[in-house]
Amino acid sequence: MAGEEPYPRKILQYMEGFLVSKTLFCACELGVFEHLQGSQSSASDLALALGCSEDGIERLLNTCVSLELLTANTDAHGTVLYSNTEMSSMFLIKSSPRSLCQSIEYSSRTIYLCWHYLSDAVREGKNQYEKAFGVNSKDLFEAMYRSDEEMVKFMHLMNSIWNICGRDVITAFDLSPFRCICDLGGCSGALAKQCVSAFPESTVTIFDLPKVVRTSQQHFVSNQDERICFCEGDCFKDELPQADLYVLARILHDWTDQRSVELLAKIYQSCRPGGGVLLVEALLYEDNSGPLTAQLYSLNMLVQTEGRERKASDFSRLLSAAGFTHIQIHNTGKIYDAILALK
Ligand SMILES: C[S@@+](CC[C@H](N)C(=O)[O-])C[C@H]1O[C@@H](n2cnc3c(N)ncnc32)[C@H](O)[C@@H]1O
């Protein structure tokens, strides 16, 4: 309207975006959602239960109400009682099968600290483990798994997303002709579980670094999952298990184009004729205009890895360079997409 002052709504929103993230991190870390699960509570009761100041917790709770993570109702005595929303009960409770708590913890304790050095990462074009954690990142996964605790936290981060959108990527193509599947860098086995559940004739071998395999066997995949087995190794140095299909979920985004082609070429050699490779990645639009999440993830790859997020055409180029043909792309409409290519 004429005469109206310009109002930078979006810029203000972006400037303050981290306040929202930190509110969520804090409420999870303090155990707000856990405590409210199944019962409502006043700010003073919560303050007592969680060992917090009453004023502090009240501000936090009211902010969570504004973010639609909690609801507030006033009882007959005029006391405000807070309770979880349906969304918080489903995603912000540790015992929920769709819990995002471990991802939130990793975002808060690791990713957030790396992002403090985003400007340095952009200037230098490399990850920031040295500054953020004082560790050398010459070997990327040595830096990422700088302690057993950090490795388990990372595995939980990897695990949680596939409970939410694993089925979409694994059923993007009919994988039933591929009976013997290798989930390369299969980590906690969450996608392998989705795979054996969607394709009852298939067996999946999770190939990963030795300590990841051992942790996965101990803490993530039960002996009941009879169609899932494990193989320890280093995919760049060791022989790969023979398979009809190699699943590479969020693997190539860790590495440069050169290392990606090196790995794909090695897979091509081990792959049975008629077999293939399924890439699962967050695809960028061809004109680079989004999606915003994938662009942000690409910045995160800069801060945390040696790789990047890529466009479908970039993956086609890498796959073709390694010898694969019949490349098909499937956009799921969620964060992660799927690309199938054949030998
Ligand atoms: C970003 S995570 C992806 C995990 C899993 N595919 C997923 O999407 O949840 C990368 C995985 O590659 C594994 N990895 C890294 N370097 C490896 C290597 N040299 N050989 C085998 N696995 C490796 C890591 O341990 C980790 O499990």
The ligand as an ORCA input file, in Angstrom:
! r2SCAN-3c Opt
* xyz 0 1
  C      26.498    -40.269      6.149
  S      26.586    -41.890      6.765
  C      25.208    -42.665      5.936
  C      24.696    -43.846      6.678
  C      23.522    -44.585      6.058
  N      23.773    -45.015      4.717
  C      22.279    -43.739      6.136
  O      21.885    -43.108      5.142
  O      21.684    -43.670      7.222
  C      27.992    -42.561      5.956
  C      28.293    -43.999      6.320
  O      29.443    -44.427      5.590
  C      30.282    -45.166      6.460
  N      31.669    -45.078      5.964
  C      32.467    -44.010      5.956
  N      33.653    -44.302      5.412
  C      33.599    -45.603      5.076
  C      34.533    -46.495      4.496
  N      35.735    -46.080      4.133
  N      34.148    -47.769      4.291
  C      32.903    -48.197      4.662
  N      31.976    -47.390      5.212
  C      32.331    -46.110      5.424
  C      30.105    -44.480      7.790
  O      30.528    -45.275      8.877
  C      28.617    -44.210      7.790
  O      27.903    -45.294      8.281
*
